Amino acid sequence: MKHIFIGVSSGLAAGLVILLALFNGPWSLDASPSPVASETQTSQPEATLEAQPNPTEEATEEPEPEVVQCSVSELEDAEDILDLQAQVINAETGEVLFDRGSATPARSASIMKLFTAAAALETLGPNYRVTTRVYADSQDPSIIYLVGAGDITLSRTGIGVDSVYDDAPDLVDLANQISRWNSAQTFSQIVLDSTIYGSADGEYQSVWDQRGLTNGYMSPVSALQVDGDRDNPLAKDSPRSTDPVTRAGEWFREALGESASESMVVKGIAPPDAVEIASVRSARLSTWIEYMLVVSDNSLAEAISRLVSLDVGLNGSFSSLTQAYQRALRDTGLDLSGLVVEDGSGLSRYNQIAPETVNELLKLIDQGYGDFELIRQGMPVAGTPGSLSYRFEDAVGKVAAKTGWIRTGYSLAGFLEPDSENKLIFTVYNLGDVQIKHREAMDALVMGFYNCGKALVNR
């Protein structure tokens, strides 16, 4: 029996082993997976915790906004756009959005006045005033000297009455001071000293159009003149003469009245021992700059440019101006190597400024460099009194720019601000033998820049 039980037990044990083998597979003494099992496992991609996109959700996601591009090619190709030089930049980023020959210096017309203003603010400062003085001869007090120092705003309108220039000093004020000095003194001779620029007479550049005198937008350059030598001191564009120094003396004699009725008016130089008996001061330079820019006053621009030349140690002549501006603006970081300044007003066709250089100055103005904010405040604005009053009617208050015109070109440079997101800085020259239609084509192109904003593309 014992053997039977052993046999049965052995049979049961063997059967149990077989059943376990069937369920668990072959036994192995090595706990690591078999080579076949290992290869099969690593050939499968590993799972990640990132959720897989749901096709339905993907379809409902909003597409990324399209990059809008805006071209002005049709306006650029207009028949009345002649020789175009231009650059437009994003005021916020400095990115160049549009460029046509902007690195090439060319005649800038009255855009030159931006550089005249900048040079004066850097050297003279916004509070600078010009003093006109009267001296008596130390040996013969009947001889007096009216000495010009560059103030062309000196006026004959009367105290408290403005000419085209606000807060201008007056000849009557000088006459009253002289009367208080010696009310009994009569005068035999009035000597006019306008030699601070090196010439006793006024100078009119040979390349300037003579119609500037008859049409009243320019006077000869002299250190002594009254009301910018206008026939009518209340009219901006009033005819001028060819001899502003002599006319200043004649108007001064009138202001002196009976005491000078028999005096001779001559040109000369005040001696060093002459005694000062009267003086008047101009309005601040900041006032001059604002008027010069708003209405593009050429005579003021020439006066300011000569004062800059004298202040940096030069002689105040036409030929000194390029070097004077380079000296005055050397701390600004502007590259002025291609700058040629034939005059401070921009009337000469031989002035040379590259549009990209103008834009570099405009960037400094926009950033509030030094006192340059005063230039921005003085720039003409579309729809307001000044040289942009009748232009850009669809952008009133949104275009601030310096205008320029000579007979061989139109120019415009400044700021376009349709909204706070699209502020642009721009300079445009439309050069050639121009008529009003060429200015209108240039304005249309600028309005194209305005309408595009920072979506403007360079094609």
C-alpha positions as CSV (number, residue, x, y, z in Angstrom):
1,M,0.0,0.0,0.0
2,K,2.8,2.3,0.9
3,H,4.2,1.9,-2.6
4,I,0.9,2.6,-4.1
5,F,0.6,5.9,-2.2
6,I,4.1,6.9,-3.2
7,G,3.3,6.2,-6.8
8,V,0.1,8.1,-6.7
9,S,1.9,11.0,-4.9
10,S,4.6,11.0,-7.5
11,G,2.1,11.0,-10.3
12,L,0.2,13.8,-8.8
13,A,3.4,15.9,-8.3
14,A,4.4,15.2,-11.9
15,G,1.0,16.3,-13.1
16,L,1.2,19.5,-11.1
17,V,4.5,20.4,-12.6
18,I,3.2,19.8,-16.1
19,L,0.1,22.0,-15.3
20,L,2.4,24.8,-14.0
21,A,4.6,24.6,-17.1
22,L,1.6,24.9,-19.3
23,F,0.4,28.1,-17.5
24,N,3.8,29.9,-16.9
25,G,5.9,28.8,-19.8
26,P,9.4,27.2,-19.5
27,W,11.3,27.7,-16.3
28,S,14.7,29.4,-16.3
29,L,17.3,29.9,-13.5
30,D,18.1,33.4,-15.1
31,A,15.6,36.1,-14.0
32,S,16.5,38.4,-17.0
33,P,14.4,38.2,-20.1
34,S,15.4,36.1,-23.0
35,P,17.2,37.7,-25.9
36,V,14.2,37.3,-28.1
37,A,11.9,38.9,-25.6
38,S,14.3,41.8,-25.1
39,E,14.6,42.7,-28.8
40,T,10.8,42.5,-29.1
41,Q,10.4,45.0,-26.3
42,T,12.8,47.6,-27.4
43,S,11.5,47.6,-30.9
44,Q,8.3,49.2,-29.7
45,P,8.1,53.1,-29.4
46,E,8.1,54.4,-25.8
47,A,5.0,56.1,-24.6
48,T,5.0,59.8,-23.6
49,L,2.9,61.8,-21.2
50,E,2.0,64.3,-23.9
51,A,-1.6,64.1,-25.0
52,Q,-2.0,63.3,-28.6
53,P,-3.9,66.1,-30.5
54,N,-7.6,65.5,-31.0
55,P,-8.3,65.9,-34.7
56,T,-11.6,67.7,-33.8
57,E,-9.8,70.2,-31.5
58,E,-7.1,70.8,-34.1
59,A,-9.7,71.8,-36.7
60,T,-11.2,74.4,-34.4
61,E,-7.9,76.2,-33.5
62,E,-7.7,79.8,-34.9
63,P,-5.1,80.2,-37.7
64,E,-2.1,82.5,-37.1
65,P,-2.7,86.0,-38.4
66,E,-1.5,86.6,-41.9
67,V,1.5,89.0,-42.3
68,V,0.0,92.0,-44.1
69,Q,2.2,93.6,-46.7
70,C,1.5,97.0,-48.3
71,S,3.1,98.2,-51.5
72,V,3.3,101.8,-52.9
73,S,4.7,100.7,-56.2
74,E,2.0,102.3,-58.3
75,L,2.5,105.6,-56.5
76,E,6.2,105.3,-56.9
77,D,5.9,104.6,-60.6
78,A,3.6,107.6,-61.2
79,E,4.6,109.8,-64.2
80,D,5.3,112.8,-62.0
81,I,7.8,111.1,-59.7
82,L,11.0,112.1,-61.4
83,D,14.4,111.2,-59.8
84,L,13.2,109.6,-56.5
85,Q,15.4,109.4,-53.4
86,A,13.6,108.2,-50.2
87,Q,13.8,106.3,-47.0
88,V,11.1,105.3,-44.6
89,I,11.8,103.7,-41.2
90,N,9.7,102.2,-38.4
91,A,10.1,104.8,-35.6
92,E,9.8,102.2,-32.9
93,T,12.3,99.7,-34.1
94,G,14.4,101.6,-36.6
95,E,13.7,99.0,-39.3
96,V,14.1,100.3,-42.8
97,L,10.8,99.7,-44.6
98,F,11.4,101.5,-47.9
99,D,14.6,102.7,-49.5
100,R,15.4,104.3,-52.8
101,G,18.9,105.7,-53.1
102,S,18.8,107.0,-49.6
103,A,22.6,106.9,-49.1
104,T,23.4,109.3,-51.9
105,P,23.8,113.0,-50.9
106,A,21.6,115.3,-53.0
107,R,20.1,118.8,-52.9
108,S,17.7,118.9,-50.0
109,A,16.0,122.2,-50.5
110,S,14.6,123.6,-47.2
111,I,15.1,120.3,-45.3
112,M,18.5,121.9,-44.7
113,K,16.8,124.1,-42.1
114,L,16.5,121.0,-39.8
115,F,20.3,120.9,-39.7
116,T,20.5,124.7,-39.3
117,A,18.2,124.4,-36.2
118,A,20.1,121.4,-34.8
119,A,23.5,123.1,-35.2
120,A,22.3,126.2,-33.5
121,L,20.7,124.3,-30.6
122,E,23.9,122.4,-30.1
123,T,26.1,125.5,-30.1
124,L,24.2,128.6,-29.1
125,G,21.4,126.9,-27.1
126,P,17.6,127.7,-27.1
127,N,17.9,130.8,-24.9
128,Y,20.5,132.6,-27.0
129,R,19.7,136.2,-27.9
130,V,21.4,138.6,-30.3
131,T,22.2,142.1,-29.1
132,T,22.2,145.1,-31.4
133,R,24.1,148.1,-30.1
134,V,24.5,151.8,-30.8
135,Y,27.8,153.6,-30.0
136,A,28.8,157.2,-29.9
137,D,32.2,158.3,-31.2
138,S,34.5,159.0,-28.3
139,Q,35.8,162.2,-30.0
140,D,32.7,163.5,-31.7
141,P,29.4,162.4,-30.1
142,S,27.4,163.7,-33.1
143,I,28.7,160.6,-34.9
144,I,27.0,157.4,-33.8
145,Y,27.4,153.8,-34.9
146,L,24.6,151.2,-35.4
147,V,26.4,147.9,-35.2
148,G,24.6,144.8,-36.5
149,A,25.2,141.4,-34.8
150,G,23.0,139.3,-36.9
151,D,19.5,140.1,-35.7
152,I,17.4,140.5,-38.9
153,T,14.2,140.7,-36.8
154,L,15.1,144.3,-35.5
155,S,11.9,146.1,-36.4
156,R,10.5,149.5,-37.4
157,T,6.9,148.7,-36.4
158,G,7.0,150.4,-33.0
159,I,7.2,149.2,-29.5
160,G,4.5,146.7,-28.6
161,V,3.6,146.1,-32.3
162,D,4.8,142.8,-33.8
163,S,6.1,142.4,-37.3
164,V,6.1,138.9,-38.8
165,Y,8.6,138.1,-36.0
166,D,7.2,137.7,-32.4
167,D,8.8,139.7,-29.6
168,A,11.2,141.5,-32.0
169,P,13.3,144.4,-30.7
170,D,12.4,147.9,-32.1
171,L,14.3,150.8,-33.5
172,V,12.1,153.1,-31.5
173,D,13.4,151.5,-28.3
174,L,17.0,152.3,-29.4
175,A,16.0,155.9,-30.2
176,N,14.4,156.4,-26.8
177,Q,17.5,155.1,-25.1
178,I,19.7,157.5,-27.1
179,S,17.4,160.4,-26.1
180,R,17.7,159.5,-22.5
181,W,21.5,159.4,-22.9
182,N,21.5,163.0,-24.2
183,S,18.3,164.6,-25.3
184,A,20.0,167.7,-26.6
185,Q,22.4,165.9,-28.9
186,T,22.0,166.1,-32.6
187,F,23.6,163.8,-35.1
188,S,25.7,164.6,-38.1
189,Q,26.5,161.0,-39.2
190,I,25.0,157.5,-38.7
191,V,27.6,154.9,-39.4
192,L,26.3,151.4,-40.3
193,D,28.6,148.5,-39.2
194,S,27.6,145.2,-40.7
195,T,31.1,143.7,-40.9
196,I,30.7,140.9,-38.3
197,Y,30.4,138.5,-41.3
198,G,33.3,140.1,-43.1
199,S,31.3,142.2,-45.6
200,A,29.9,145.7,-45.2
201,D,27.2,144.9,-47.7
202,G,24.5,142.2,-48.0
203,E,25.5,139.1,-50.0
204,Y,23.1,137.3,-52.4
205,Q,24.4,134.0,-53.7
206,S,24.9,133.8,-57.4
207,V,23.0,130.5,-57.6
208,W,19.9,131.9,-55.8
209,D,17.0,132.9,-58.0
210,Q,16.7,136.7,-58.2
211,R,12.9,136.2,-58.0
212,G,13.6,135.6,-54.3
213,L,13.9,139.4,-53.9
214,T,10.9,140.4,-55.9
215,N,8.7,137.6,-54.7
216,G,9.8,138.3,-51.2
217,Y,11.0,135.0,-49.9
218,M,14.7,135.9,-49.5
219,S,16.8,139.0,-48.6
220,P,20.6,139.4,-49.0
221,V,22.6,138.1,-46.1
222,S,23.8,140.8,-43.8
223,A,24.5,141.2,-40.1
224,L,22.4,144.4,-40.0
225,Q,18.9,144.6,-41.5
226,V,15.5,145.6,-40.3
227,D,12.4,143.4,-40.6
228,G,14.3,141.0,-42.8
229,D,14.5,143.9,-45.3
230,R,10.8,143.6,-46.1
231,D,8.9,146.5,-47.7
232,N,6.0,145.5,-45.5
233,P,7.1,144.3,-42.1
234,L,3.7,142.6,-41.5
235,A,3.8,140.4,-44.6
236,K,6.0,137.2,-44.7
237,D,6.5,137.3,-48.5
238,S,7.1,141.0,-49.1
239,P,9.5,142.4,-51.7
240,R,13.1,142.9,-50.5
241,S,15.9,145.2,-51.7
242,T,19.4,144.6,-52.8
243,D,20.9,146.8,-50.0
244,P,19.4,145.9,-46.6
245,V,22.2,147.6,-44.7
246,T,21.5,151.1,-46.1
247,R,17.7,150.6,-45.7
248,A,18.3,149.7,-42.0
249,G,20.2,153.0,-41.6
250,E,17.5,155.1,-43.2
251,W,14.8,153.5,-41.0
252,F,17.0,154.1,-38.0
253,R,17.3,157.8,-38.9
254,E,13.5,158.1,-39.2
255,A,13.2,156.5,-35.7
256,L,15.6,159.1,-34.2
257,G,13.4,161.9,-35.5
258,E,14.4,165.6,-35.5
259,S,17.8,164.9,-33.8
260,A,19.0,163.0,-36.9
261,S,17.1,164.7,-39.7
262,E,20.3,166.3,-41.1
263,S,22.5,163.3,-40.6
264,M,24.4,161.4,-43.3
265,V,24.0,157.6,-43.4
266,V,27.2,155.8,-44.4
267,K,28.7,152.4,-44.0
268,G,31.8,151.9,-41.9
269,I,33.3,150.2,-38.8
270,A,32.8,151.2,-35.2
271,P,36.2,152.1,-33.6
272,P,37.2,150.1,-30.5
273,D,37.0,153.2,-28.2
274,A,33.4,154.1,-29.2
275,V,31.0,154.4,-26.2
276,E,27.9,152.2,-26.0
277,I,24.8,154.4,-25.6
278,A,21.9,152.0,-26.4
279,S,21.1,148.3,-27.0
280,V,18.2,145.9,-27.7
281,R,18.0,142.1,-27.6
282,S,16.3,139.8,-29.9
283,A,13.8,137.1,-28.9
284,R,15.2,133.8,-27.8
285,L,16.7,131.5,-30.5
286,S,14.0,129.0,-29.8
287,T,11.4,131.5,-31.0
288,W,13.5,132.1,-34.2
289,I,13.7,128.4,-34.8
290,E,10.0,127.8,-34.5
291,Y,9.1,130.5,-37.0
292,M,11.9,129.5,-39.4
293,L,10.6,125.9,-39.5
294,V,6.9,126.6,-39.6
295,V,6.9,129.0,-42.5
296,S,10.4,128.1,-43.9
297,D,11.8,131.6,-43.4
298,N,15.0,131.8,-45.5
299,S,16.4,135.0,-44.1
300,L,16.2,133.7,-40.5
301,A,17.9,130.5,-41.6
302,E,20.8,132.4,-43.1
303,A,21.1,134.6,-39.9
304,I,21.2,131.5,-37.7
305,S,23.7,129.7,-39.8
306,R,26.1,132.7,-39.6
307,L,25.8,132.8,-35.9
308,V,26.7,129.1,-35.7
309,S,29.8,129.7,-37.8
310,L,30.9,132.5,-35.6
311,D,30.2,130.5,-32.4
312,V,32.4,127.6,-33.5
313,G,35.3,129.9,-34.3
314,L,34.8,130.5,-38.0
315,N,34.2,133.7,-39.9
316,G,30.5,133.6,-40.7
317,S,30.9,133.3,-44.5
318,F,29.1,131.1,-46.9
319,S,32.3,129.1,-47.4
320,S,32.5,128.3,-43.7
321,L,29.2,126.6,-43.3
322,T,30.0,123.0,-44.1
323,Q,32.8,122.9,-41.5
324,A,30.7,124.9,-39.1
325,Y,27.8,122.4,-39.2
326,Q,30.2,119.5,-38.9
327,R,31.8,121.1,-35.8
328,A,28.5,122.0,-34.3
329,L,27.0,118.5,-34.7
330,R,30.0,116.4,-33.9
331,D,28.7,115.2,-30.6
332,T,25.4,113.9,-32.1
333,G,27.0,110.8,-33.7
334,L,25.6,111.8,-37.1
335,D,27.8,110.8,-40.1
336,L,28.2,114.1,-41.8
337,S,31.0,113.1,-44.1
338,G,28.8,113.6,-47.2
339,L,27.3,116.9,-46.0
340,V,27.8,120.0,-48.1
341,V,26.3,123.2,-46.8
342,E,26.3,126.0,-49.3
343,D,23.7,128.0,-47.4
344,G,21.7,127.6,-44.2
345,S,18.3,128.0,-45.9
346,G,18.6,125.2,-48.5
347,L,18.1,127.5,-51.5
348,S,21.3,126.5,-53.3
349,R,21.1,123.5,-55.6
350,Y,24.6,122.6,-54.6
351,N,23.7,121.6,-51.0
352,Q,24.2,117.9,-50.4
353,I,22.4,115.8,-47.7
354,A,21.6,112.1,-48.1
355,P,18.0,111.1,-47.1
356,E,19.3,108.5,-44.7
357,T,21.3,111.2,-42.9
358,V,18.1,113.3,-42.6
359,N,16.3,110.3,-41.1
360,E,19.2,109.8,-38.6
361,L,18.6,113.4,-37.5
362,L,14.9,112.8,-37.3
363,K,15.5,109.8,-35.1
364,L,17.5,112.0,-32.7
365,I,14.6,114.5,-32.7
366,D,12.1,111.8,-32.0
367,Q,14.2,110.5,-29.1
368,G,14.4,113.9,-27.5
369,Y,18.1,114.3,-27.9
370,G,19.4,117.5,-26.2
371,D,17.1,120.4,-27.1
372,F,16.0,118.8,-30.3
373,E,12.4,118.5,-29.1
374,L,12.2,122.2,-30.0
375,I,12.7,121.2,-33.6
376,R,9.8,118.7,-33.4
377,Q,7.6,121.4,-31.9
378,G,8.4,123.8,-34.7
379,M,7.8,121.5,-37.6
380,P,4.8,122.2,-39.8
381,V,1.8,120.0,-39.2
382,A,-0.9,119.1,-41.7
383,G,-4.0,121.3,-41.4
384,T,-2.4,123.9,-39.1
385,P,-0.9,127.3,-40.0
386,G,2.4,127.0,-41.8
387,S,3.8,125.4,-44.9
388,L,1.6,122.3,-44.6
389,S,-1.6,124.1,-43.9
390,Y,-3.2,123.1,-47.2
391,R,-1.6,119.7,-47.7
392,F,-2.5,116.2,-46.5
393,E,-6.2,117.0,-45.9
394,D,-6.9,113.4,-45.1
395,A,-4.3,113.3,-42.4
396,V,-4.8,116.6,-40.5
397,G,-2.7,116.6,-37.4
398,K,-1.0,113.3,-38.3
399,V,1.8,114.5,-40.6
400,A,4.5,116.7,-39.2
401,A,7.2,117.4,-41.7
402,K,9.7,120.0,-43.0
403,T,8.8,121.1,-46.5
404,G,11.3,121.9,-49.2
405,W,11.2,123.5,-52.7
406,I,13.6,124.8,-55.2
407,R,13.2,125.0,-58.9
408,T,15.0,121.7,-59.3
409,G,13.2,119.6,-56.7
410,Y,10.7,119.1,-54.0
411,S,11.5,117.5,-50.6
412,L,9.7,116.5,-47.5
413,A,10.9,115.0,-44.2
414,G,9.4,114.2,-40.9
415,F,6.9,112.0,-39.1
416,L,3.8,110.1,-40.1
417,E,1.6,109.0,-37.2
418,P,-1.8,107.5,-38.3
419,D,-2.0,105.8,-34.9
420,S,0.3,104.9,-32.0
421,E,1.2,101.5,-33.6
422,N,2.3,102.8,-37.0
423,K,4.6,105.8,-36.5
424,L,7.0,106.3,-39.3
425,I,10.0,108.5,-40.0
426,F,10.5,109.5,-43.6
427,T,12.5,111.6,-46.0
428,V,11.6,112.0,-49.7
429,Y,13.2,113.9,-52.6
430,N,11.5,114.3,-55.9
431,L,14.2,115.9,-58.0
432,G,14.2,117.4,-61.5
433,D,12.7,120.5,-63.1
434,V,9.6,120.6,-61.0
435,Q,6.1,122.1,-61.1
436,I,3.2,121.8,-58.7
437,K,2.2,118.5,-60.1
438,H,5.5,117.0,-59.0
439,R,4.8,118.1,-55.4
440,E,1.4,116.5,-55.6
441,A,2.8,113.2,-56.8
442,M,5.3,113.3,-54.0
443,D,2.5,114.0,-51.5
444,A,0.5,111.1,-52.9
445,L,3.5,108.8,-52.3
446,V,3.9,110.0,-48.8
447,M,0.2,109.4,-48.2
448,G,0.8,105.9,-49.5
449,F,3.5,105.5,-46.7
450,Y,1.0,106.9,-44.2
451,N,-1.8,104.4,-45.2
452,C,0.6,101.4,-45.2
453,G,2.1,102.2,-41.8
454,K,4.6,99.6,-40.6
455,A,3.1,97.1,-43.1
456,L,5.0,99.0,-45.9
457,V,7.2,96.8,-48.0
458,N,10.3,97.7,-50.0
459,R,9.1,96.9,-53.5
